[in-house]
Amino acid sequence: MQPLPRRQEQVLQATVSHYVDTTEPVGSKTLVQRFGLEASPATIRSAMGALEQRGLLTQPHTSAGRVPSPQGYRHYVDCLLPAPGAAVGQLQSELMALSLQWAALDDLLLHLARRLADLTGLFSLITKPQRPSPALQALRLVPSGDRLLVFLVEGGASATSLNLRLPHGRGDDLPALERWVSAQLAGGTIDWRTLPPQLQSCGDQLRQGLLSHQQVWSNQPSSAVTLGLGGLLRQPEFERSESLRPLLELVESEPQRVLHPDKVQALGGVWIGMEHPDPALHQCAVVQADYRSGDGGLGQVALVGPMRMAYATARAAVRSVADVLERLLC
């Protein structure tokens, strides 16, 4: 992101603030009067034209003023974001007083999601912490008739068992297969391409069982608490049902698709418009932050709203809730 001249920074910041407050395009005279910019309307108009050429402002109609573009919001979030308002300070003070008095994690998440939605007027979403797929540390192979019992020792000393079919007449191969797997795990991972040919029959069954176990673990959906859908319905950007329908379908059926924690960090925790990989959110902005629990689980806190949102407040509020969850759950 190339830096802007100081005058253009002031104009972009004022234009975003005006549009967030009013949803109305703004002209140079209004900016001078409302924000006390120390320049003539002609000078401000020239700066607005330069910002439009850079793609940071746009003009909805020929005779209208200007509004921020998605690129303009991105520059604002990355370079011009002001300090959050007093409401965030009040939220932070309230959160600092929270303790583990909650009877269940669900109660805590519901309370925090409601506070986020009330504070911002946006749709809030908090996922429960989900542990990453544990690493396999050791296994034991025990034949039982025509079945093969596989006892897995995974990360955090958790134990799991699998019940597989034992290939006919291959029970004598199990000690050698167990030794081979143990040697592989000592090296960090199992390279099935090096499996000895004489162990192929039992090895294939074990490999398929471990693969299915891994897929079941990774496909477990993370449950989410959501609140504030009414706030979205009141936003002017979503007055038309066709603009809101894809978003409603997404948050009602698969709210976790709002979150992409592995990708959003490069964007400072803020998706704007088409930066989000899901088309249902291309008319929205998503502000999110991660939090971790004591057992290594990872959860997310997020707000969803129009691109015209108070980013400073939203980002500070989301981060505050993520911080208090990390403090209480670690």
C-alpha positions as a Markdown table, in Angstrom:
| # | Residue | x | y | z |
|---|---|---|---|---|
| 1 | Met | 0.0 | 0.0 | 0.0 |
| 2 | Gln | 1.7 | 3.2 | -1.2 |
| 3 | Pro | 1.5 | 6.1 | 1.3 |
| 4 | Leu | -0.8 | 9.1 | 0.4 |
| 5 | Pro | 0.0 | 12.8 | 0.7 |
| 6 | Arg | -1.2 | 14.2 | 4.0 |
| 7 | Arg | -4.1 | 16.1 | 2.4 |
| 8 | Gln | -5.4 | 13.0 | 0.7 |
| 9 | Glu | -5.2 | 11.0 | 3.9 |
| 10 | Gln | -7.2 | 13.7 | 5.7 |
| 11 | Val | -9.9 | 13.6 | 3.0 |
| 12 | Leu | -10.1 | 9.8 | 2.8 |
| 13 | Gln | -10.4 | 9.6 | 6.6 |
| 14 | Ala | -13.1 | 12.2 | 6.7 |
| 15 | Thr | -15.0 | 10.7 | 3.8 |
| 16 | Val | -15.0 | 7.3 | 5.5 |
| 17 | Ser | -16.2 | 8.8 | 8.8 |
| 18 | His | -19.0 | 10.7 | 7.1 |
| 19 | Tyr | -20.2 | 7.8 | 5.1 |
| 20 | Val | -20.2 | 5.4 | 8.1 |
| 21 | Asp | -22.3 | 7.9 | 10.0 |
| 22 | Thr | -24.7 | 9.0 | 7.3 |
| 23 | Thr | -24.7 | 6.4 | 4.4 |
| 24 | Glu | -24.7 | 9.5 | 2.1 |
| 25 | Pro | -22.1 | 10.5 | -0.5 |
| 26 | Val | -20.2 | 13.6 | 0.5 |
| 27 | Gly | -18.9 | 16.6 | -1.3 |
| 28 | Ser | -15.9 | 18.9 | -0.6 |
| 29 | Lys | -17.9 | 21.7 | 1.0 |
| 30 | Thr | -19.5 | 19.4 | 3.5 |
| 31 | Leu | -16.1 | 17.9 | 4.4 |
| 32 | Val | -14.6 | 21.3 | 5.1 |
| 33 | Gln | -17.6 | 22.4 | 7.2 |
| 34 | Arg | -18.1 | 19.2 | 9.2 |
| 35 | Phe | -14.5 | 18.2 | 9.8 |
| 36 | Gly | -12.8 | 21.7 | 9.9 |
| 37 | Leu | -10.3 | 20.8 | 7.2 |
| 38 | Glu | -7.9 | 23.7 | 6.8 |
| 39 | Ala | -8.3 | 24.1 | 3.0 |
| 40 | Ser | -10.7 | 25.5 | 0.5 |
| 41 | Pro | -13.5 | 23.4 | -1.0 |
| 42 | Ala | -11.6 | 23.6 | -4.3 |
| 43 | Thr | -8.5 | 22.1 | -2.7 |
| 44 | Ile | -10.5 | 19.3 | -1.1 |
| 45 | Arg | -12.3 | 18.7 | -4.3 |
| 46 | Ser | -8.9 | 18.3 | -6.1 |
| 47 | Ala | -7.8 | 15.8 | -3.4 |
| 48 | Met | -11.0 | 13.9 | -3.8 |
| 49 | Gly | -10.4 | 13.6 | -7.5 |
| 50 | Ala | -6.9 | 12.3 | -6.9 |
| 51 | Leu | -8.3 | 9.7 | -4.5 |
| 52 | Glu | -10.9 | 8.7 | -7.1 |
| 53 | Gln | -8.1 | 8.2 | -9.7 |
| 54 | Arg | -6.3 | 6.0 | -7.2 |
| 55 | Gly | -9.5 | 3.9 | -6.9 |
| 56 | Leu | -9.9 | 4.8 | -3.2 |
| 57 | Leu | -13.1 | 6.9 | -3.7 |
| 58 | Thr | -16.0 | 6.4 | -6.1 |
| 59 | Gln | -18.9 | 8.5 | -7.3 |
| 60 | Pro | -22.2 | 6.6 | -7.2 |
| 61 | His | -23.9 | 9.1 | -9.6 |
| 62 | Thr | -22.6 | 11.8 | -11.9 |
| 63 | Ser | -23.9 | 14.7 | -9.8 |
| 64 | Ala | -23.4 | 13.0 | -6.4 |
| 65 | Gly | -20.6 | 13.3 | -3.9 |
| 66 | Arg | -18.1 | 10.5 | -3.3 |
| 67 | Val | -18.1 | 7.4 | -1.1 |
| 68 | Pro | -15.2 | 5.0 | -0.2 |
| 69 | Ser | -14.5 | 2.1 | -2.4 |
| 70 | Pro | -13.4 | -1.3 | -1.0 |
| 71 | Gln | -9.8 | -0.3 | -1.8 |
| 72 | Gly | -10.4 | 2.9 | 0.1 |
| 73 | Tyr | -11.7 | 1.0 | 3.2 |
| 74 | Arg | -8.6 | -1.3 | 3.0 |
| 75 | His | -6.2 | 1.7 | 3.0 |
| 76 | Tyr | -8.2 | 3.3 | 5.8 |
| 77 | Val | -8.0 | 0.1 | 7.9 |
| 78 | Asp | -4.3 | -0.5 | 7.2 |
| 79 | Cys | -3.0 | 3.1 | 7.5 |
| 80 | Leu | -5.6 | 5.5 | 8.9 |
| 81 | Leu | -7.5 | 3.7 | 11.6 |
| 82 | Pro | -8.1 | 6.0 | 14.6 |
| 83 | Ala | -8.2 | 5.0 | 18.3 |
| 84 | Pro | -11.5 | 3.2 | 19.2 |
| 85 | Gly | -14.1 | 5.3 | 21.0 |
| 86 | Ala | -15.1 | 5.3 | 24.7 |
| 87 | Ala | -17.6 | 2.5 | 24.2 |
| 88 | Val | -14.8 | 0.0 | 23.7 |
| 89 | Gly | -13.0 | 1.2 | 26.8 |
| 90 | Gln | -16.3 | 0.5 | 28.7 |
| 91 | Leu | -16.5 | -3.0 | 27.2 |
| 92 | Gln | -12.9 | -3.7 | 28.1 |
| 93 | Ser | -13.5 | -2.7 | 31.7 |
| 94 | Glu | -16.5 | -4.9 | 31.8 |
| 95 | Leu | -14.7 | -7.9 | 30.4 |
| 96 | Met | -11.8 | -7.5 | 32.8 |
| 97 | Ala | -14.3 | -8.1 | 35.7 |
| 98 | Leu | -15.5 | -11.4 | 34.2 |
| 99 | Ser | -14.4 | -14.6 | 35.9 |
| 100 | Leu | -15.1 | -18.3 | 35.5 |
| 101 | Gln | -18.4 | -17.9 | 37.3 |
| 102 | Trp | -20.2 | -19.1 | 34.2 |
| 103 | Ala | -21.8 | -22.6 | 34.6 |
| 104 | Ala | -20.9 | -23.5 | 31.1 |
| 105 | Leu | -18.8 | -22.3 | 28.2 |
| 106 | Asp | -22.0 | -21.8 | 26.1 |
| 107 | Asp | -23.3 | -19.3 | 28.7 |
| 108 | Leu | -20.1 | -17.3 | 28.5 |
| 109 | Leu | -20.0 | -17.3 | 24.7 |
| 110 | Leu | -23.6 | -16.3 | 24.5 |
| 111 | His | -23.0 | -13.4 | 26.8 |
| 112 | Leu | -20.0 | -12.2 | 24.9 |
| 113 | Ala | -21.7 | -12.5 | 21.5 |
| 114 | Arg | -24.6 | -10.5 | 22.8 |
| 115 | Arg | -22.3 | -7.7 | 24.1 |
| 116 | Leu | -20.5 | -7.5 | 20.8 |
| 117 | Ala | -23.8 | -7.3 | 18.8 |
| 118 | Asp | -25.3 | -4.7 | 21.2 |
| 119 | Leu | -22.1 | -2.6 | 21.1 |
| 120 | Thr | -21.6 | -2.5 | 17.3 |
| 121 | Gly | -25.1 | -3.2 | 15.8 |
| 122 | Leu | -23.4 | -6.0 | 13.7 |
| 123 | Phe | -23.8 | -9.7 | 13.5 |
| 124 | Ser | -21.5 | -11.4 | 16.0 |
| 125 | Leu | -20.1 | -15.0 | 15.8 |
| 126 | Ile | -17.9 | -16.9 | 18.3 |
| 127 | Thr | -16.8 | -20.4 | 17.7 |
| 128 | Lys | -15.9 | -22.8 | 20.5 |
| 129 | Pro | -12.2 | -23.7 | 20.7 |
| 130 | Gln | -11.4 | -26.7 | 18.6 |
| 131 | Arg | -8.2 | -28.8 | 19.1 |
| 132 | Pro | -6.1 | -29.5 | 16.1 |
| 133 | Ser | -5.9 | -33.1 | 14.9 |
| 134 | Pro | -3.6 | -34.9 | 17.4 |
| 135 | Ala | -0.3 | -36.3 | 16.2 |
| 136 | Leu | 0.1 | -40.0 | 16.3 |
| 137 | Gln | 2.8 | -41.0 | 18.8 |
| 138 | Ala | 2.6 | -44.7 | 19.1 |
| 139 | Leu | 0.2 | -47.7 | 18.3 |
| 140 | Arg | -0.3 | -51.3 | 19.3 |
| 141 | Leu | -1.8 | -54.0 | 17.0 |
| 142 | Val | -3.8 | -56.7 | 18.7 |
| 143 | Pro | -5.5 | -59.5 | 16.7 |
| 144 | Ser | -8.9 | -60.6 | 17.8 |
| 145 | Gly | -10.4 | -63.4 | 15.7 |
| 146 | Asp | -10.9 | -62.0 | 12.2 |
| 147 | Arg | -10.6 | -58.4 | 13.5 |
| 148 | Leu | -7.6 | -56.2 | 14.1 |
| 149 | Leu | -7.7 | -53.9 | 17.2 |
| 150 | Val | -5.5 | -50.8 | 16.8 |
| 151 | Phe | -4.8 | -48.8 | 19.9 |
| 152 | Leu | -3.5 | -45.3 | 19.1 |
| 153 | Val | -1.6 | -43.0 | 21.5 |
| 154 | Glu | -2.0 | -39.4 | 20.2 |
| 155 | Gly | -0.9 | -35.9 | 21.2 |
| 156 | Gly | -1.7 | -35.0 | 24.8 |
| 157 | Ala | -1.5 | -38.7 | 25.8 |
| 158 | Ser | -5.1 | -39.2 | 24.4 |
| 159 | Ala | -5.9 | -42.8 | 23.4 |
| 160 | Thr | -8.2 | -44.0 | 20.7 |
| 161 | Ser | -8.9 | -47.4 | 19.3 |
| 162 | Leu | -9.8 | -48.7 | 15.8 |
| 163 | Asn | -11.5 | -51.9 | 14.9 |
| 164 | Leu | -10.4 | -53.1 | 11.5 |
| 165 | Arg | -10.8 | -56.3 | 9.4 |
| 166 | Leu | -7.7 | -58.5 | 9.7 |
| 167 | Pro | -6.7 | -60.0 | 6.3 |
| 168 | His | -7.1 | -63.8 | 6.4 |
| 169 | Gly | -3.9 | -65.6 | 7.6 |
| 170 | Arg | -1.9 | -62.4 | 8.1 |
| 171 | Gly | -1.9 | -62.3 | 11.9 |
| 172 | Asp | 1.8 | -63.4 | 12.0 |
| 173 | Asp | 2.7 | -60.2 | 10.2 |
| 174 | Leu | 1.4 | -57.9 | 12.9 |
| 175 | Pro | 4.6 | -57.8 | 15.2 |
| 176 | Ala | 6.8 | -56.9 | 12.2 |
| 177 | Leu | 4.2 | -54.2 | 11.0 |
| 178 | Glu | 4.1 | -52.7 | 14.5 |
| 179 | Arg | 7.9 | -52.5 | 14.7 |
| 180 | Trp | 8.0 | -50.9 | 11.2 |
| 181 | Val | 5.3 | -48.3 | 12.2 |
| 182 | Ser | 7.1 | -47.5 | 15.5 |
| 183 | Ala | 10.4 | -46.9 | 13.6 |
| 184 | Gln | 8.5 | -44.6 | 11.2 |
| 185 | Leu | 6.9 | -42.6 | 14.0 |
| 186 | Ala | 10.3 | -42.2 | 15.6 |
| 187 | Gly | 11.4 | -40.4 | 12.4 |
| 188 | Gly | 8.4 | -38.1 | 12.6 |
| 189 | Thr | 5.9 | -39.4 | 10.1 |
| 190 | Ile | 4.8 | -42.7 | 8.4 |
| 191 | Asp | 6.1 | -43.0 | 4.8 |
| 192 | Trp | 3.8 | -45.7 | 3.5 |
| 193 | Arg | 5.8 | -45.9 | 0.2 |
| 194 | Thr | 8.6 | -47.7 | 2.1 |
| 195 | Leu | 6.3 | -50.4 | 3.5 |
| 196 | Pro | 8.0 | -53.8 | 2.9 |
| 197 | Pro | 6.1 | -55.9 | 0.3 |
| 198 | Gln | 5.5 | -58.8 | 2.8 |
| 199 | Leu | 3.6 | -56.4 | 5.1 |
| 200 | Gln | 1.5 | -54.9 | 2.3 |
| 201 | Ser | -1.8 | -56.7 | 3.0 |
| 202 | Cys | -2.1 | -55.7 | 6.7 |
| 203 | Gly | -0.4 | -52.4 | 6.0 |
| 204 | Asp | -3.0 | -51.3 | 3.5 |
| 205 | Gln | -5.8 | -52.1 | 6.0 |
| 206 | Leu | -4.0 | -50.1 | 8.7 |
| 207 | Arg | -3.3 | -47.1 | 6.4 |
| 208 | Gln | -6.9 | -46.9 | 5.3 |
| 209 | Gly | -8.1 | -47.1 | 9.0 |
| 210 | Leu | -5.7 | -44.3 | 10.0 |
| 211 | Leu | -6.8 | -42.2 | 7.1 |
| 212 | Ser | -10.5 | -42.6 | 7.9 |
| 213 | His | -9.7 | -41.7 | 11.6 |
| 214 | Gln | -7.9 | -38.6 | 10.5 |
| 215 | Gln | -10.8 | -37.5 | 8.2 |
| 216 | Val | -13.4 | -38.0 | 10.9 |
| 217 | Trp | -11.4 | -35.8 | 13.2 |
| 218 | Ser | -10.8 | -33.0 | 10.7 |
| 219 | Asn | -14.4 | -32.9 | 9.5 |
| 220 | Gln | -15.9 | -32.3 | 12.9 |
| 221 | Pro | -17.7 | -29.0 | 12.6 |
| 222 | Ser | -16.9 | -26.3 | 15.2 |
| 223 | Ser | -20.0 | -25.2 | 16.9 |
| 224 | Ala | -20.7 | -21.5 | 16.9 |
| 225 | Val | -22.7 | -19.0 | 18.9 |
| 226 | Thr | -24.3 | -16.3 | 16.7 |
| 227 | Leu | -26.3 | -13.2 | 17.5 |
| 228 | Gly | -27.3 | -9.9 | 16.0 |
| 229 | Leu | -28.9 | -10.9 | 12.7 |
| 230 | Gly | -31.5 | -8.2 | 13.3 |
| 231 | Gly | -28.7 | -5.6 | 13.2 |
| 232 | Leu | -27.8 | -6.7 | 9.6 |
| 233 | Leu | -31.4 | -6.5 | 8.6 |
| 234 | Arg | -31.5 | -2.8 | 9.6 |
| 235 | Gln | -28.5 | -1.9 | 7.5 |
| 236 | Pro | -29.4 | 0.1 | 4.4 |
| 237 | Glu | -27.0 | -2.1 | 2.3 |
| 238 | Phe | -29.3 | -5.1 | 2.9 |
| 239 | Glu | -32.7 | -3.5 | 2.3 |
| 240 | Arg | -33.1 | -5.6 | -0.9 |
| 241 | Ser | -33.7 | -9.3 | -0.2 |
| 242 | Glu | -31.5 | -10.5 | -3.0 |
| 243 | Ser | -28.5 | -8.8 | -1.5 |
| 244 | Leu | -29.2 | -10.4 | 1.9 |
| 245 | Arg | -30.3 | -13.9 | 0.9 |
| 246 | Pro | -26.9 | -15.5 | 0.3 |
| 247 | Leu | -25.6 | -14.1 | 3.6 |
| 248 | Leu | -28.6 | -15.4 | 5.5 |
| 249 | Glu | -28.3 | -18.8 | 4.0 |
| 250 | Leu | -24.6 | -18.9 | 5.0 |
| 251 | Val | -24.9 | -17.8 | 8.6 |
| 252 | Glu | -27.9 | -20.0 | 9.2 |
| 253 | Ser | -26.5 | -23.2 | 7.7 |
| 254 | Glu | -22.7 | -23.0 | 8.0 |
| 255 | Pro | -21.7 | -20.0 | 10.1 |
| 256 | Gln | -18.1 | -21.3 | 10.4 |
| 257 | Arg | -17.6 | -20.6 | 6.7 |
| 258 | Val | -17.4 | -16.9 | 7.7 |
| 259 | Leu | -14.1 | -17.7 | 9.3 |
| 260 | His | -10.8 | -18.5 | 7.5 |
| 261 | Pro | -8.2 | -18.2 | 10.3 |
| 262 | Asp | -5.4 | -19.5 | 8.2 |
| 263 | Lys | -5.8 | -16.8 | 5.6 |
| 264 | Val | -7.1 | -13.6 | 7.4 |
| 265 | Gln | -3.9 | -12.9 | 9.4 |
| 266 | Ala | -2.2 | -11.4 | 6.3 |
| 267 | Leu | -5.1 | -8.9 | 6.2 |
| 268 | Gly | -4.8 | -7.8 | 9.8 |
| 269 | Gly | -7.9 | -9.7 | 10.8 |
| 270 | Val | -10.2 | -7.7 | 8.4 |
| 271 | Trp | -11.8 | -9.0 | 5.2 |
| 272 | Ile | -13.3 | -6.3 | 3.0 |
| 273 | Gly | -15.7 | -7.1 | 0.2 |
| 274 | Met | -14.3 | -9.5 | -2.4 |
| 275 | Glu | -11.2 | -10.2 | -0.3 |
| 276 | His | -13.3 | -12.8 | 1.4 |
| 277 | Pro | -13.2 | -16.2 | -0.4 |
| 278 | Asp | -17.0 | -16.8 | 0.0 |
| 279 | Pro | -19.1 | -14.9 | -2.5 |
| 280 | Ala | -21.9 | -14.6 | 0.0 |
| 281 | Leu | -19.8 | -12.1 | 1.9 |
| 282 | His | -18.6 | -10.0 | -1.1 |
| 283 | Gln | -20.9 | -7.1 | -0.1 |
| 284 | Cys | -19.7 | -7.3 | 3.5 |
| 285 | Ala | -16.8 | -6.8 | 5.8 |
| 286 | Val | -15.7 | -9.4 | 8.4 |
| 287 | Val | -13.5 | -8.5 | 11.4 |
| 288 | Gln | -12.2 | -11.5 | 13.3 |
| 289 | Ala | -9.6 | -12.5 | 15.9 |
| 290 | Asp | -8.3 | -15.9 | 17.2 |
| 291 | Tyr | -8.2 | -17.1 | 20.8 |
| 292 | Arg | -6.7 | -20.2 | 22.3 |
| 293 | Ser | -7.8 | -22.4 | 25.2 |
| 294 | Gly | -5.6 | -24.2 | 27.7 |
| 295 | Asp | -5.7 | -27.5 | 25.9 |
| 296 | Gly | -4.5 | -26.0 | 22.6 |
| 297 | Gly | -7.9 | -25.5 | 21.1 |
| 298 | Leu | -8.4 | -22.6 | 18.6 |
| 299 | Gly | -11.5 | -20.5 | 18.4 |
| 300 | Gln | -12.5 | -17.3 | 16.6 |
| 301 | Val | -14.5 | -14.2 | 17.4 |
| 302 | Ala | -16.0 | -12.2 | 14.5 |
| 303 | Leu | -18.3 | -9.4 | 13.5 |
| 304 | Val | -20.0 | -9.3 | 10.1 |
| 305 | Gly | -21.5 | -6.1 | 8.7 |
| 306 | Pro | -21.5 | -3.8 | 5.7 |
| 307 | Met | -18.3 | -2.5 | 4.3 |
| 308 | Arg | -19.5 | 0.8 | 5.8 |
| 309 | Met | -18.7 | -0.1 | 9.4 |
| 310 | Ala | -16.8 | 1.5 | 12.3 |
| 311 | Tyr | -13.7 | -0.5 | 11.9 |
| 312 | Ala | -11.8 | 0.9 | 14.8 |
| 313 | Thr | -14.6 | 0.0 | 17.2 |
| 314 | Ala | -15.2 | -3.4 | 15.6 |
| 315 | Arg | -11.6 | -4.5 | 15.6 |
| 316 | Ala | -10.9 | -3.4 | 19.1 |
| 317 | Ala | -14.1 | -5.0 | 20.4 |
| 318 | Val | -13.3 | -8.3 | 18.7 |
| 319 | Arg | -9.8 | -8.3 | 20.0 |
| 320 | Ser | -11.0 | -7.5 | 23.5 |
| 321 | Val | -13.4 | -10.5 | 23.6 |
| 322 | Ala | -10.8 | -12.8 | 22.2 |
| 323 | Asp | -8.3 | -11.7 | 24.9 |
| 324 | Val | -10.8 | -12.3 | 27.7 |
| 325 | Leu | -11.7 | -15.7 | 26.4 |
| 326 | Glu | -8.0 | -16.6 | 26.2 |
| 327 | Arg | -7.5 | -15.4 | 29.8 |
| 328 | Leu | -10.4 | -17.3 | 31.2 |
| 329 | Leu | -9.8 | -20.6 | 29.3 |
| 330 | Cys | -6.0 | -20.9 | 29.7 |
